[in-house]
Amino acid sequence: MIEDISHITFIVHDLERATRFFSYIFDAEEVYSSGDRNFSLSREKFFRIGGLWVAVMEGESLPNRTYNHIAFKVPEEEFETYQERIRLLGVQVRTPRKRVEGEGRSIYFYDFDNHLFELHTGTLTKRLECYGK
């Protein structure tokens, strides 16, 4: 039986640039850096975002941008703060999709390696309620 998500790994071209991205946008706490050692496929760093373990490993950036993404829940009252962080970091923001009223607010943005992220204020319960109307 699946218990939970263990971790999420992103392949990034530049570990230090990815560190700035995750730390600045998500308040990620860096908990490990392999430095010049290589225990896995390449040099890597581990972060905690909320209670989630996020790994970044050195490698080639994704060649294309898609709508595949990971969404992080943020409080409604902090949404504008996160929008400003994204703007100040200068990453590309994707045009949002059309929303059903009440499902929450979102901002979609790409990192420097073509991964798409979303910050969302809603919940699954609220989304299902909105779609059921």
Stockholm file with secondary structure:
# STOCKHOLM 1.0

chainA/1-133         MIEDISHITFIVHDLERATRFFSYIFDAEEVYSSGDRNFSLSREKFFRIGGLWVAVMEGESLPNRTYNHIAFKVPEEEFETYQERIRLLGVQVRTPRKRVEGEGRSIYFYDFDNHLFELHTGTLTKRLECYGK
#=GR chainA/1-133 SS CCCSCCEEEEEESCHHHHHHHHHHHHCCEEEEECTTCCSSSSCEEEEEETTEEEEEEESCCCSSCCSCEEEEECCGGGHHHHHHHHHHHTCCEECCCCCCTTSCCEEEEECTTSCEEEEECCCHHHHHHHHHC
#=GC SS_cons         CCCSCCEEEEEESCHHHHHHHHHHHHCCEEEEECTTCCSSSSCEEEEEETTEEEEEEESCCCSSCCSCEEEEECCGGGHHHHHHHHHHHTCCEECCCCCCTTSCCEEEEECTTSCEEEEECCCHHHHHHHHHC
//
